[in-house]
Every structure is written in structure tokens, then in C-alpha cells.
Amino acid sequence: MMYALDNGERVKASPGGGGVCPMCEGEVVPKCGSIVSWHWAHKVKDCDTWSEGESDWHINWKEEFPEECREVVMRKEDTVHRADVSIGGKVIEFQKSSISEEDIFLRECFYKNMVWVICASDFEDNFDVRDRGGYFTFRWKYPRKSWWVACKPIYLDFGEDTYSLFKINRLYDNVPCGGSGSWVTKGTFLNIFRDWPMKQIARETNEHHQGKEAGPVCN
């Protein structure tokens, strides 16, 4: 967890710091070692059953987005979860570890308007992309079969290459596993999911303020 609350303010983990969880208000403690990225951990147990260990990969992606869009607490009836990023009405979940079919299904049902970004460095050698002249197909050796149930868009992050994200357009749920997709630069991804939504938010905010300044119209 990147953020805790200290006197109502969101703060990052630091040696000797303290705070509470934004979701359950339980006590959290800073984990500030030299190997794992600094983060907060619940003193007892994380209240979000979907949480996983924060890696540099997770944090680097989150920090591409405005701070207020990171680790957004979302509530629906009696269920509460922390979205990795929520911006412009869309949730972006960054997934590095394995995940079950059930959890994929539950997250998609909860967030609804969302996309997945998967760290693909662990299986990059087993993912063979083929240029078909205008479109791309792929073969996925030893696929992570749980992703066969996903209905929301999936982007595979292969790292620092020029075309580092591969958007899966079709994924066949059989072995040998394959499908089709397209390459997307990280810059293009951020333009779609960060820059354009922020411009839209700023435009709507400006229009709202202009409307309030204008005052009521009397006929």
C-alpha cells in the first residue's frame, strides 16, 4: 500500500512514520527496507482481500498517474476495495503475481469499467508475436489459463522496449494458446488513459466554474 492517512492527509511510508488505513482505519506500519519498495503494511492483516505485495513495477506504474488517482478507495454496498488507479471513471489494475479465475471475475464485476495491465516479463520468452502484415498474432506457450475468463481489455507490459505494451484483442481458451493483438507504446497508453481523461476533467471543471460565475439566467 503506497498511502496511509495521518491526521486526514495521505502520506507515503517513511522510517518512523505512522498512520491508518484509508479503508478500515486500522493501524499500519512503514516497511522501509533496502530491497522492497517502501510501503505501508497493516499491523494485523490487510483489509483488502485483493491486495498483493507492492513491487517497483507496481509503484512505477502508479506514479505515472496523478496522486489523487492512485489507490482510490471504492465502495459498493458493503464491499470496499482499493483500485490501483481510478481516473475519468475507469479503473486500471496492475497485476504482477498469479491470479485466480474467481478473482478476475470478481474484480471485473466490481470495477466494471476497467482495464488490466499485466507484467509480462516473467513469461516473455513464452510469448511469440508474429507480424502478419497489418496485424499481429501470437502463440502463448504455458499460458496463464486464468486469463481465459477475462472480459475486460488486457495489456501486456514487456518492459522498456519501444513498443512495450501488447494489447490482446482476442485470446483463444485452448492449448496451444494463441490469439491476436496490437502493439501500443507506453506513451500512447498514457495518452489514452491518463492525459485525455485529465484534459476532460479539467474541461468539465472549467465549464462548471464558468457556469457558476455566470449566475442564474432571468427571463
Secondary structure, DSSP 8 states (H G I E B T S, - for coil): --EEEETTEEEE--TT--EE-TTT--EEEEE--SSS--EEEESS--S-TT-----HHHHHHHTTS-GGGEEEEEEETTEEEEEEEEETTEEEEEE-S---HHHHHHHHHHH-SEEEEEE-GGGGGGEEEEE-SSSEEEEESS--GGGGG--S-EEEE--SSTT-EEEEEEE-SSSSEEEEEEEE-HHHHHIIIIIHHHHHHHHHHHHHHHHHHH-----
